[in-house]
Amino acid sequence: MKKNQQKIINLPLTGKDEMNLLECPFTLLTDQAEEGQKTIKFTDRQKEVIRNWTITGSDEHGLPCAYDEPVYVALLALTKRDGFKSRRAYFNSYEMLKLMRWPINGERYDRLELALKRLHGVGIYTDYLWDNGEFIKQIKSIGFHILDDFEIIKGVKNNKNSWFEWGNRIFKSFLNGNLKNLNLDVYFDLKTPISKRFYRLWDKRLYKTDQASFNLQELAHEKLGLSRNMIYPSDLKRKLEPTLKEHKEKQLLSSATYIKTKDGNWLLNIKRYRENPEPVPEENPPLPEKNLPEPQNDPLLEKLFLLKIPTSKAKTLLQTYPREFIEGWIMALDVVKPVPRNKAGYLLKALEEKWELPEEVIRKRAAEEREREEKLQADYDEYILAQVDEYLKTMDPGQIEKEIAEHKEVYFSKLPAHFKEDLWESEGMKPRIKADYMRDKAKIIGLPSFEEWKGSNKNTIEL
């Protein structure tokens, strides 16, 4: 059997999703662009950062469309299955169609080839990229391609000899851990492009919680890519209705409700489905005292008591609203203008009417979250280096020196040429090169990525 012509192995069940291409769409929701349409633009807001996102298609093949997004997801799944060892991954078209649950026929083989041509020809331009928990700002706009190259060998069913090669910047993002898990069984089972795209988005947003809120206009136009000609909330709700219905019928979401804010905007509130959800409390339920948490055991309950909210009401609030929503509005009491005289009454009204949190609170939370992420990243790096250090003790020292010398070339190839000229023999560079080698080694020996380590994904089996 020739190199790279392995028999097809079991298809992956768990894929990956890249954070930038998840938050910002890069395909149309139709399978063909309007006549003359070569560019689409979106504005994305992440925490306190607003970025512009521009997608251009090739003259011959056009913008990526509805059927091209599942192909991208499939390509990423196959690369994940190979352990992200190389920008190049091998496949065959039959395997790809099976993974995406497409019919096995000539039309779909042609459609797969068109998708690869579009992914190869698309250009993405932005002023920010999300990289491992932070936005990386560039003085000039960033431009990158999803695929740099591909080759399809036709007429071979049992061997993997076609291949594709990721663009350098997007593959670097993979290696930096800007990924989340994606349930391929769920994703490919969804019926429409809107449904698939919305699932990718909220599956990320509900990573640490069971509930999330979206501004309806922003969700529809900037995240899902619905036509901006649909300006009325009633039209947007009607367009989203089949998607929300499918997600509830498939028991992905337990609820999806709309709420109008005091400034006239509409929010879509969703809640993840759980097989054994906590019981919803009755209106002002009389809870037995022995089952109620005491303030000294719950800091948030103690904060509510300090605001002179009655005991039974405070405990009901904790069972009715998400903790982070309550915490946010307690923080907001110190920043809203004018300062409310009756803070308890103001807080209760904000919670009951589900007001949007002030920008000051959102920014403060973002700063705290960055600080937590930086601490976690430092802990993860310490863990990775310790694990690799133990692994290296089992290797021949001569082999380690050889690999570090080879890695040194790779390390300097990523830096401007003058770095190599000035620092090649620098003693101070040696620890940095070895640490970089060890982080690269961690991927090779199968240690968890930052996201996997942070989320303690013990139930995920790497394929």
N, C-alpha and C positions, 0 to 999 in steps of 0.2 A: 504494500500500500504506500503510495507516494506521500510525501510530507504534506501536511495540511489537508489531507483527504480522509479524515476520520469518519467513521460511521456516525450517523446522527445519534446523539444521546438524548436522554429525557429532557423535555422542554422545561425551562425554569417556571416556578410558580410565584416566586417573589422577585420583582424587578426593582429598579431604582428610578428616581426622578430627580433631575437637576434643578436646583432652587431658582436660578434665574429664569430658565425656560418654563418653569412651573408658574411663577408669579406673573410673567409677561407672556401673553400668547404670541406665537410666531406663525400661525396658520389661519387662514380664513375658515369660516364655518360652512362654507359651500364647497363644492368640488370643482369650481371654476371661478376665476376672478371675473369681475365685470370688464367689459371691453375697455382697454386702455389703462386698467388699474395695474400698476406695477409696484406700488408702495403702500404700506399700511403703517399707522403710527398709534402709539399708546402712551399714556402717562401713568406711571406707576408710583404709588406712595408706600414706602416702607418706613415705619416709625417716623422720624423727623425728616427723612430724605425724600425728595421728589425727583424722579428721573424720567427722561424721555427715551422712548424705545421705538426705533424705526426699522422696518423690515422691507427689504427690496428683493424682487425676484429676477431671474434671468429673462432676457428678451424672448428666448425661444420657448422655455418651459413655464415661465410665469411664477407667481407667488405660491408658496406651499398652501395646500388646501386641506379640506376635512379628512381625506383618507391618508394624508401624509403624516399627521400627528401619531396615529397608531403605529406606523412604520418606525418613526423615531423612538417610540416607547419600546418596540420590539428590538431595535438595534441596541438600545441601552441595556435591555435585559440580557441579551446574548453577550455583551461585553462584560456585564456583571458576572455572568456564569463563568466566563474565562478569567475572572479575578482581576480585571482591569490591568492585565500584565502589559498590554501594548495598545497603542492607538489603533492598530489594525486588528480586526476580528474576522474570522472566517464563518461562512454560513452557506446554506443553499436555499434557493427560493421556495422549494417545497416546505422546508422547515419553517421558514418565515410565515408562509400562508397558514400553516397549521397553528403556529403560536398565536396569530392574530384572529384565528377562527374565520378566515376568509374561505370561500369556495375554491376548490382546486380546479381551476380551469384557465384557459389561455388568456381570457380577459383580465383575470386577477394577476397573472404573471406580468402582463403588460403594465397593469396599474402599479404593481410593486416597483417595476423598473422606472416608471415615471416619477414615483415618490422619491427614489434615490437621486434622480436627476434634479428634482426640485430642491431636495435637501443639500445637494452639492452646490447648486447655483444660488441659494439664498444668501444674502448678506444681512447681518444684524449690526446696528449701530446704536450705541448708548453712551451716556456720560457717566454712568455708574455701573459697577458690577458687584453683586453680593459675593463675598469671598470668606468662607469659614467664619460666619458670624458678624462680619463687618462689611460696610460698603467701601469699596476702593475707588476713590475719586481720581480721575485723570484730568490733566490740563486740557487735552484735546479729546475728542470723542473716541470711543473704543469701537473697533470694527472687527468682526470675526465671522467665520463660516462654521456651520454645523459639521459638514463633511468636507474633507480635503480631496478625497479620491475614492473611487470604488470600481469594482470589476465584477460582472456577472457572467458566470459560465453556464450556458443553457443546456438543457437536455440531460442533466445528471441528477438523479433523484436521491441516491443513497450516500453521496459524499459531500463534504463541506469543502468546496474549492472556490466559491465566489467569496469576495471580501469587500470590506469597506474600511475607511480610515477616517477617524475623527479629526476635526480641526484642532490645532495645537492648543488654542486658548480654552476651548470647551473641555478638552481632555484633561488639561491641567486643573480645571475646576473640579472634575471628577476626583482626581487624585488628592485635591485639597479637602475633600470630604463634604463638598457642597451638594450632598445627596440625601434623599430620604427613601425609605422603602415604599414600594407600590405593589399592592395586591393585583397581580395580573389577571387572576381569575375574575375578580370583580370588574376591573377596568374593561377587559375585552368583552364582558358580558353585557355592558351597558349599550343601549340602542342607538343613541344619537351623538353627534360630535359635541353638542352643548353638554349633554349628560356626562360624557367622558371627561371633558375639560373641567366641569364643575367638581367632579369627584376628585380629580388630581389636586384642585385648589383647597377644598375644605378638608381633605385628608391630611394636608399639611397643617392647616390652621387648628385642627382639633388634636394636634400632637400631644398637648399637655392638658387638655380640657375636653369636656363633652359638649360644650356650647360655644358658639361664635356668632358674631353679628357682622353683616356686610352692608355698607351703603348701597342701596339698590342701583343708583345711576353708575357708580364706580364699578360695581360688580358686573353689570350688564355691558358697559361700553369698554372699560379698560382691562377687565380681567377675562371676560368670556368672549369679547369681540362682537357683540351684537351691533347691528347698524345704529349709528348715531342719529339716524332719521327717526328712530323710535324715542321720542322725547317724553311721552306721557307715562307716568308710573303704571297706569292701567294696562298699557300695551306691553310694557316690560314684564309685568306680573303674568299676563296671558302667555307671553312667550316662554316664560320659565315654568309655567304650570306643569307641562308634561315631564320635565326633568325632575322637579320636586316630587311629583306623583310617583315616578319610577323609583327614585331613591327611597321613598317611604315603603312602596310595595316590596322592594327587594330587602327591606329591613336594614338599610344603611343609615337612614335618618329616622328618628322617632317623631320629629316635628319640624315644621318650617312655617314660621308665622311672620307677618309684616306688622311693623309698628311705625307710626308717624311721630317724628320728634317735634319738639316745641318750635323749631325753626322751619318746619314744613317739609323736611326731608323724610324719606322712607328708609327703614332698615329691614333687612331680612335676617331674622334670628333662626338659627338651626340648632338642632340637638342630635348628637350621635345616638343611634339605636343601641341599647343594651338589652340582653336577654333577661336579666334580672335587675331591672332598675330599682333604685331606692323609691319607696312609696312616696307619692306626692302628698304633702300635708294638707289637711283640711284648712278652711279659712279660720285663722285664729284658734288652732287646736289646743285643747287643754292637755298638755303632755305630762305624764307621770314624773314627779320630781326625781325619782331614783334613776331615770334614764336620761336626764338632762345633763349636759356638760357643765362643769363649774367654771367660773371666770378664770381662776388661777390655772386651769388646764387648757384654756383656749384664749389666746391673746386677742383675737378678733372679737370674741364675745365680751371680753373685758373692756375693749374700746367702746363698744355699744353701751355698756353699762355706764361708762364715764360720761357719755353724752346724755345720760338720764333717760334712756329708752327703757321702758318697763321690761322686767325680766322675761315674761312670757312672749312679748312682742319681739325682743331681741333674738330669742331662740327660734321663733318662727321665721324671722328674716334669714337666718343662717340655713334654714331648711328650704327656703323658697327661692333665693337668689344665689348666683355663683359667688363664691367667696371673693374672687378677684374684683368683681363688680362692686361689692360692698366696700372692700378695701380702697378701691379707687375713689369712691365718693367720700369716704372719710378723709382721704388725702385732699380731696377737692375743697373741703370745708375751709381749709387754710389759704386757698388761693382765689376763690370766687369773689367777685366784686359786684355790689357791696357785700361786706361780710354779713351773713344772715344772723339776725338776732336770735331766732329760734333754730339752732343748728339741728336738733333732733327732728323737728318738723320738716326742715328743708331736706335733710337726708332721706326721710321716709318718702317724701314726694318725688325726689330724684329716682329712688329705687322703683317705686310703684309705677311711675310714668316712663321708666327706662330712658332717662335722658342720656345723651352722649357725654362722655367725660371731657372736661376742659383740656385744651391743648397743653397747658402747663403740666397737668398730671401725666398725660401721655408721654411728654418729653422726659419727665422725671423717671417714669417707669422704664423708658427705653434706656436711659443712662444706667439705672440699676441692673437691668437685664444684661447690658453689655459688660458691666463689672462682674456679674455672676458668670457669664460665658467666658470671660478672660480667665477667671479663677478655675473654671472647669477645664479650659483648654490647657492651662499650666499643669493641672493634676493629671490630665490625660497624657500629656507629653512625658511627664515623669514616669507614669505607668508604662508607656510604650518603650521608653529607653531602658527601663529596668527589665522588662520582659525580653527585649532583644539582647540585652547584655547577658542574661542567663542562657539564651539560645547560642550566642557566640562562643560560650565556654565549651560547647560540644563540637565546635568546628576546629579544623586545623589552622593554627595561627598564620601559616604561610598563605593559605587560601584567603583568609580575612584580609591580609595585607594586599594581596593581588586584587581583590574585589574593591577595596578602598581606593587603590590606585586607579582602577577603571572608573570608579564613581567620581574621582577627582576631575577627570576629563569631562564627564557629564555635568558636574556641578559648575565648572567654569564656562562650559558652553552656553549656559543660561545667563551669564553675566556679560556686560560690555567687554570688548577685547582688551581694554587697558587694565582691567582687573587682573587678567591672567598675566600680563606683562609685569605688573607691580607686585602681585601677591602670591604668585605661584609657589615660591619657596618660603612664604611667610609662616613662621611657627604659630602665629596667632590664628591662622586659617585652619590649621589641622583639626582642632576640636570641633569647629563648625562643620567641616567636611565630614568628619566621622559621625557627628550627630545627624547630619542629613542622610548619610549612608544608612544609619540605623533606622531612621524613619522610613526610608525606602524599603529596607529589609523587613520591616513590620508588615508591609503590604504583601510582600512575597511569601512570608511564612503564615499568612492568614490571620493576623491579629485584627481585632475589630476596628472599624473606622471610628472617628470621633462621635458621629451621630449614633452609631450602634452602641458604643461604649456608654455614652451619656444616657441613652434610652434603655440600657440594660435589656436589649432585644434577645432574651434567652430563648424565645419560642421560634425565632427565625433560623431556618436551616439554610446555610449557604450551599448552592448547587453548582 
